[in-house]
Amino acid sequence: MDEDRTSTISGLTLDVRPSDYGTVVKLTGEIDVSSSSPLQELLLRVMRDAGPRLMLDLRGISFIDCSGLTALILTQRRAVQRHGWLRLIAVSLQARMVIELTGLADVLRLPPAGTPARIAAAPARA
């Protein structure tokens, strides 16, 4: 994938663009039962097209439920199976609260609050 693309599914907007470290997917709207399956399908298609290194920018997420968290976790597992990763590089307060309250901060490798997206996107150092 060499170009930016925008998709809308069930009121959720995804802006997909290549970066130096993988593919950045910026999400805006709500991730709920109506958008979680289409979201997961689109993220898997992005991995097939551009490789298994996904960076999600969730700053524009106003709501996420357990089906949305499940879609993120299943996509993360698929990325790892393909020798890649899924990183949250920026997270809205609403999404951060749900991720923390459900105990999934470590599973989804939630960056510390206030971490600049460019730092969260950089590869981990050994």
matplotlib code that plots the C-alpha trace (Angstrom):
import matplotlib.pyplot as plt

x = [0.0, 1.6, -1.2, -3.6, -7.1, -10.3, -13.1, -16.3, -18.1, -21.2, -20.4, -16.7, -14.2, -10.8, -7.9, -5.1, -1.7, 1.8, 4.5, 8.2, 7.3, 4.2, 0.7, -1.1, -4.9, -6.6, -10.1, -12.8, -16.3, -17.6, -16.4, -19.4, -21.3, -22.3, -18.8, -16.5, -16.7, -16.4, -13.5, -11.7, -12.2, -10.8, -7.8, -7.0, -7.3, -4.8, -2.4, -2.7, -2.1, 0.6, 2.0, 1.3, 2.6, -0.4, -0.4, -3.8, -4.6, -7.7, -7.7, -11.0, -12.8, -15.7, -17.0, -15.8, -17.5, -16.4, -17.0, -14.7, -12.0, -12.4, -11.9, -8.7, -7.4, -8.2, -6.5, -3.5, -3.2, -3.4, -0.6, 1.6, 0.9, 2.2, 5.3, 4.1, 2.3, -0.6, 0.2, -2.0, -0.1, -2.7, -5.9, -8.9, -9.8, -13.0, -11.2, -8.4, -10.8, -12.6, -9.2, -8.0, -11.2, -11.4, -7.8, -6.6, -4.0, -1.1, -2.7, -3.2, 0.1, -1.6, 0.9, 1.2, -1.2, 0.4, 2.9, 3.3, 2.1, 5.4, 7.2, 4.6, 4.9, 8.7, 10.0, 10.9, 14.6, 16.2]
y = [0.0, 3.2, 5.7, 7.0, 5.7, 6.5, 4.1, 4.4, 1.5, 1.7, 5.3, 4.6, 6.4, 4.8, 6.7, 4.4, 5.6, 4.1, 5.1, 4.3, 1.6, 0.0, 1.2, 3.8, 3.4, 6.5, 5.7, 8.2, 7.5, 4.6, 1.0, -1.1, -4.3, -2.9, -1.8, -4.3, -7.1, -4.9, -3.1, -6.4, -7.5, -4.2, -4.3, -7.9, -6.7, -3.9, -6.5, -8.6, -5.6, -3.8, -6.2, -7.2, -4.0, -1.9, 1.3, 2.4, 6.0, 5.9, 9.6, 10.0, 7.2, 8.4, 5.0, 1.4, -1.7, -5.2, -6.3, -3.5, -4.6, -8.2, -7.0, -5.3, -8.3, -10.8, -8.5, -8.2, -12.0, -12.3, -9.8, -11.7, -14.9, -13.2, -12.0, -8.5, -6.4, -4.1, -1.0, 1.6, 4.8, 7.3, 6.8, 9.0, 9.4, 7.4, 4.4, 4.6, 4.3, 1.2, -0.5, 0.2, -0.8, -4.1, -5.0, -5.0, -2.2, -4.8, -7.0, -4.1, -2.5, 0.8, 3.6, 5.9, 8.8, 11.8, 9.7, 11.4, 9.2, 9.4, 7.9, 5.2, 4.2, 3.8, 0.2, -1.1, -1.1, -4.4]
z = [0.0, -1.2, -0.8, 1.8, 1.8, 3.7, 4.4, 6.4, 8.0, 10.3, 11.2, 11.9, 9.7, 9.0, 7.4, 6.4, 5.4, 5.2, 7.6, 8.2, 10.7, 9.2, 8.5, 10.5, 10.8, 12.3, 13.6, 14.2, 15.6, 17.6, 17.7, 18.7, 17.8, 14.4, 13.4, 15.2, 12.6, 9.6, 11.3, 12.0, 8.4, 7.1, 9.4, 8.2, 4.6, 5.4, 6.9, 3.7, 1.5, 3.5, 6.0, 9.6, 11.3, 12.3, 14.4, 15.5, 16.3, 18.5, 19.4, 17.5, 19.2, 21.3, 22.3, 22.3, 23.7, 24.4, 20.8, 19.7, 22.2, 20.9, 17.3, 18.4, 20.3, 17.5, 15.0, 17.3, 17.5, 13.7, 13.4, 15.8, 14.0, 10.8, 12.7, 13.1, 15.7, 16.4, 18.5, 19.9, 19.2, 20.5, 22.5, 23.4, 27.1, 26.5, 24.9, 27.5, 30.3, 28.8, 28.1, 31.6, 33.4, 31.5, 32.5, 28.9, 29.1, 29.1, 26.5, 24.1, 25.2, 26.0, 25.8, 28.9, 28.8, 27.0, 25.0, 21.6, 18.7, 16.9, 20.0, 20.5, 16.8, 16.9, 17.1, 20.5, 21.2, 22.4]

ax = plt.figure().add_subplot(projection="3d")
ax.plot(x, y, z, "-o")
ax.set_aspect("equal")
plt.show()
